[in-house]
Amino acid sequence: MKRRSKTVLLILGIVVASVLAFILVPVVVFPGDFGLLKTYSRGPISTSFPAAWSEVCARGPVIGVASTNNEIPSQLPSMGPPSGVNLTKAYSAIIATPGFMTATAGGRTWVTIYWGLQDDSGPGYAYEYVIGQFTILSRSASGYQFLGVIQGDYNLQTGNATSDSDPGVMCG
């Protein structure tokens, strides 16, 4: 009976140690793999994705994880009172655009990397836009492959949304 108790305790200890190691040890993300088994949140705010996906024009290696950079709260005082920023509504409108659906066709996925505000005005019009940027990814058996970045715009006055359809990387 004592031998069986030791075996049960040993197995229990291995299981507990394995679970703790899985929870506490960060996942190593290898270039080209981008966390094969991890699913990143697709929503207005994405979290814990490889920082390299949001720093596509970085001049050196980018390591670690990132979350969506939401600059809207810091931009509101200088932009004046907007007609009502509802990030969930803007996000839903952008991802429903034909351009966004084209960019994510064929099983592609995305993470939201940026939110901001932008004014556009001219003779007889003045609009305020919520600007979202999205990293487009292709998932395969070997992991996630970075395809590029698209931008979507949501007009706060009209409720109209547009989006790029071709993921690309434009670095100056």
C-alpha positions as MATLAB code, in Angstrom:
seq = 'MKRRSKTVLLILGIVVASVLAFILVPVVVFPGDFGLLKTYSRGPISTSFPAAWSEVCARGPVIGVASTNNEIPSQLPSMGPPSGVNLTKAYSAIIATPGFMTATAGGRTWVTIYWGLQDDSGPGYAYEYVIGQFTILSRSASGYQFLGVIQGDYNLQTGNATSDSDPGVMCG';
ca = [
       0.000    0.000    0.000;
       2.859    2.404    0.781;
       4.401    1.861   -2.655;
       1.091    2.628   -4.370;
       0.712    5.851   -2.319;
       4.206    6.979   -3.341;
       3.432    6.259   -6.998;
       0.170    8.220   -6.835;
       1.930   11.121   -5.114;
       4.736   11.059   -7.699;
       2.257   11.118  -10.591;
       0.251   13.867   -8.903;
       3.437   15.893   -8.383;
       4.399   15.521  -12.056;
       0.936   16.615  -13.172;
       0.940   19.656  -10.852;
       4.467   20.635  -11.942;
       3.510   20.293  -15.614;
       0.410   22.452  -15.180;
       2.373   25.118  -13.287;
       5.120   25.110  -15.921;
       2.525   25.518  -18.664;
       0.865   28.442  -16.860;
       3.944   30.244  -15.556;
       6.542   29.781  -18.288;
       6.068   32.156  -21.223;
       5.557   30.619  -24.641;
       8.624   30.920  -26.838;
       7.714   32.376  -30.214;
      10.072   31.390  -32.997;
      10.417   33.527  -36.144;
       8.131   32.162  -38.834;
       6.110   30.153  -36.317;
       4.381   32.989  -34.424;
       2.916   30.717  -31.790;
       1.433   27.798  -33.713;
      -0.970   26.705  -30.986;
      -2.062   30.148  -29.830;
      -5.236   31.845  -31.041;
      -5.106   35.622  -30.814;
      -8.181   37.637  -29.999;
      -9.982   39.146  -32.949;
     -11.892   42.080  -31.571;
     -11.577   45.780  -30.994;
      -8.705   45.101  -28.605;
      -6.275   42.255  -29.332;
      -3.874   41.124  -26.615;
      -0.689   39.118  -26.203;
       0.302   38.871  -29.847;
       3.946   38.966  -31.049;
       5.117   42.595  -30.955;
       6.761   42.152  -34.376;
       3.271   42.098  -35.918;
       2.654   45.711  -34.881;
       6.190   46.959  -35.500;
       6.433   45.907  -39.129;
       8.768   48.767  -40.065;
      11.129   48.332  -37.123;
      14.775   48.600  -38.035;
      15.881   45.848  -35.691;
      14.495   42.677  -34.178;
      11.330   43.221  -32.149;
      10.707   40.759  -29.350;
       8.039   40.251  -26.748;
       4.286   40.592  -26.912;
       1.998   43.548  -27.578;
      -1.622   44.590  -27.289;
      -3.671   47.000  -29.379;
      -2.347   50.581  -29.167;
      -5.506   52.601  -28.490;
      -4.603   56.299  -28.820;
      -8.207   57.520  -28.895;
      -8.414   58.444  -25.176;
      -5.293   60.645  -25.402;
      -6.442   62.242  -28.695;
      -9.932   63.238  -27.539;
      -8.981   66.462  -25.688;
      -7.173   67.918  -28.723;
      -9.778   66.769  -31.261;
     -12.720   68.428  -29.549;
     -15.874   66.580  -28.600;
     -16.499   63.829  -31.146;
     -20.014   62.866  -32.125;
     -19.679   59.646  -30.106;
     -16.779   57.209  -30.246;
     -18.044   53.673  -29.847;
     -15.082   51.399  -30.579;
     -17.188   48.242  -30.835;
     -19.497   49.907  -33.367;
     -16.553   51.234  -35.436;
     -14.823   47.841  -35.340;
     -17.981   45.986  -36.387;
     -18.580   48.390  -39.285;
     -14.965   48.152  -40.517;
     -14.748   44.356  -40.475;
     -18.036   44.180  -42.420;
     -16.677   46.268  -45.333;
     -16.027   44.578  -48.677;
     -12.346   45.586  -48.477;
     -11.842   43.956  -45.086;
     -13.653   40.806  -46.181;
     -11.424   40.615  -49.261;
      -8.283   41.068  -47.147;
      -9.352   38.270  -44.787;
     -10.768   35.876  -47.398;
      -9.538   32.313  -47.638;
      -9.281   31.694  -43.906;
      -6.980   34.625  -43.116;
      -7.201   36.063  -39.641;
      -6.205   39.361  -38.048;
      -5.235   41.178  -34.899;
      -6.140   44.792  -34.204;
      -2.914   46.738  -33.716;
      -3.993   50.417  -33.571;
      -6.893   52.811  -32.968;
      -6.803   56.569  -33.436;
      -8.805   59.599  -34.561;
      -8.386   61.750  -37.644;
     -10.114   64.909  -38.939;
     -10.887   65.574  -42.584;
     -12.405   68.836  -43.741;
     -12.743   71.012  -46.770;
     -15.136   73.541  -48.255;
     -18.554   72.601  -46.964;
     -17.662   69.475  -44.985;
     -15.947   68.383  -41.795;
     -15.676   64.763  -40.743;
     -14.088   62.921  -37.885;
     -12.870   59.350  -38.371;
     -11.937   56.446  -36.159;
      -8.884   54.856  -37.767;
      -8.097   51.180  -37.144;
      -5.085   49.203  -38.326;
      -5.081   45.429  -38.575;
      -2.293   42.910  -39.127;
      -3.483   40.257  -41.585;
      -2.233   36.709  -40.991;
      -2.461   33.421  -42.778;
      -2.662   30.334  -40.574;
      -1.334   27.020  -41.766;
      -0.051   23.799  -40.269;
       3.340   25.460  -39.766;
       1.977   28.503  -37.916;
       0.981   32.083  -38.664;
       2.491   33.949  -41.588;
       2.468   37.751  -41.598;
       0.833   39.057  -44.798;
       0.721   42.787  -44.133;
      -1.321   45.566  -42.596;
      -4.598   47.154  -43.684;
      -6.356   50.274  -42.450;
     -10.048   50.802  -41.875;
     -11.842   54.111  -41.368;
     -15.160   54.776  -39.647;
     -16.867   58.144  -40.226;
     -18.347   59.300  -36.917;
     -20.811   61.671  -38.595;
     -22.202   59.347  -41.304;
     -21.548   55.881  -39.844;
     -19.915   54.802  -43.130;
     -16.855   52.579  -43.010;
     -14.175   51.730  -45.563;
     -11.158   49.456  -45.500;
      -8.131   48.567  -47.560;
      -8.392   45.223  -49.294;
      -4.752   44.433  -50.038;
      -2.471   43.837  -47.048;
       0.771   45.661  -47.619;
       3.671   47.085  -45.716;
       4.662   50.660  -46.475;
       7.783   51.759  -44.657;
       9.514   55.071  -45.255;
];
